[in-house]
């Protein structure tokens, strides 16, 4: 073994050991300092640390694990990073966990790593974003193609004039959200998709991209955002540029189920955000634990039959000019 390989091996072992320590710590702190035996150890691989949407998913997973006496290994990249996610999934496989709950992408390398877990006897559930060609047991999330179409319906219903749309997407697998939206408006001659820009999935990037778009194209009167950070970033920029009377947003929102998102509520009430597609990430996370436990306990027939779960979106609440979509 070369010196470099030896160093990398030691780093990997130390990382796995740290994950094991965090697993023990989670169990210990949830039970007043007394360790206990647990049924299984599940690994959770998040897309990004400190993102409100993924924090809610994590809270749901933690609550589900605590209620079901499950130990957790939680691995979170500091920012969206596909290579880190792949490394974390591989670490979970090497740790021989009993199940993996993970964000994913519809990309060959994620298909391969999920198949590797399956071949090692470790079931995988994908959350929020799927790898449909892999051996994953199930997908828990919403139908993003349908969500994009519903967002387009709001635009078509609310815009009697010409609509010039800027799309703010991310590089983290939002293609289906964009495709559903574009497919739904493509046959309408009054709707023009003037630009599609990719951000770095953070608020500052969204603000910078939108400012550049609005400076170059004075006709833009709608912005379609495919995630929470783009939605908030776009709203803040439109307010700062004093364009809330001219430019409206259709966005995606992480609904924090145990608290209110007052900033998002304000933008909805004053009409800066025209419509908001709302998800329930806490419930998604908790359901992922319940589904994985059911699979481990032998409920495999229904899993193979249903394959994946879509949480559909319905119109549920009208706030002034803003329409909530709620799951």
Number of C-alpha atoms within 10 A of each C-alpha: 7 7 8 8 10 11 12 12 13 11 12 15 15 12 14 18 13 13 20 18 12 17 19 16 16 21 22 15 11 16 11 8 11 9 14 13 9 13 13 16 20 27 26 29 26 25 26 20 16 13 18 17 22 21 19 24 25 23 16 22 28 23 18 21 26 18 13 15 17 23 27 26 23 21 23 19 17 13 16 19 14 17 11 17 23 18 15 23 26 16 19 25 22 14 17 17 20 21 26 29 26 25 24 28 20 14 14 12 15 22 19 16 18 30 19 17 23 19 11 12 14 21 23 25 25 25 25 21 22 24 23 18 14 19 19 23 22 25 25 24 22 20 18 24 20 18 24 25 20 20 28 22 14 16 23 17 8 11 13 9 10 13 21 19 22 24 24 25 24 21 13 17 17 19 15 17 23 22 15 20 23 20 13 18 19 13 9 10 9 14 20 17 17 14 14 14 15 16 20 17 23 19 19 17 18 27 23 14 19 23 16 10 17 17 9 10 13 9 15 22 21 23 27 31 30 27 21 24 27 32 27 25 21 30 29 20 20 22 14 12 11 11 15 20 12 12 22 23 29 24 27 25 26 24 22 18 13 8 7 10 13 9 11 19 15 12 20 23 16 15 20 25 28 27 26 27 26 21 23 21 27 25 17 22 28 21 17 27 27 17 17 22 21 14 18 15 9 10 13 12 10 11 17 11 8 11 14 17 13 11 15 15 19 14 12 10 11 13 14 11 15 22 23 20 22 17 14
